Amino acid sequence: MLYKTGVEYGDYTVNHVLGCSHGCKYPCYAYLLARRFGRVKNYEEWCSPILAINALELVQKELPNLKDKIKSVHLCFTTDPFMYGYSEISSMSVDIIDEINRYGIPCTALTKGVLPSRLYQTSKMNSYGITLISLNEEYREKYEHGSATYHDRISSLKKLHDQGYKTWVSIEPYPTPNIIEQDLSEILDAIDFVDRIIFGRLNYNAKVTEYKDYQKYYDSLVCLVNDFCENRKIDCHIKDGTSSKLYPDKDGGGLSVPH
Ligand code: SF4
């Protein structure tokens, strides 16, 4: 259940659910992988999540052997730990976080659902995040139709910030203007209280490369995000392959992880 991840900002991870009802259509990289390796047959199956009901027991069994190797655990890279409308998944995620914290190991979590109030009782060494790539509800309905509204996501994150937790936002996969015309500054202003922002381009979608000068566009957004973070003393991470200048693409597109 606990395994080391190869992605950019991860150490160990737990992915205790197969599938995700949020059903993102950017497309979702986790879905593409699950289909490729035969774990799900189609999109409908992907959107009907299956919780590993023994996930907590497995984590309890594995932690004593792994505890000295693990610096942090991320929930989740291939599903959503606080899937909207699935309280049993959220509840299991909090139980797993508590169990990992018992060994002095911090957790990070990222969601397109709502961060539950049960997290207020968890250790302050954890940090909690949401994905936010727009404020436009029509866009959310089209591309992330099973997820929580942007307003509810931000408000659950703000409450955790007010409770003294470190909070972060993943602005990825950020779309080009031929997909949606929007102002990134407005999105940044809506989450100016967070401790960390991760910004990344949209991958695996032909519309991006159809947009003339898409690389210049992403380069200008990277400057905007960097300036915003610098002015507000917010930690900033630009995903590989997003900017041509600061972070040249080494692996042909960068690894686009979910959320
Ligand atoms: S991108 Fe994340 S939230 Fe969306 S379907 Fe994939 S795993 Fe779920």
Residues whose N, C-alpha, C, O or C-beta is under 5 A from the ligand:
A	BS01	SF4	C20 H22 G23 C24 C28 A30 T78 T79 D80 K112 P258 H259
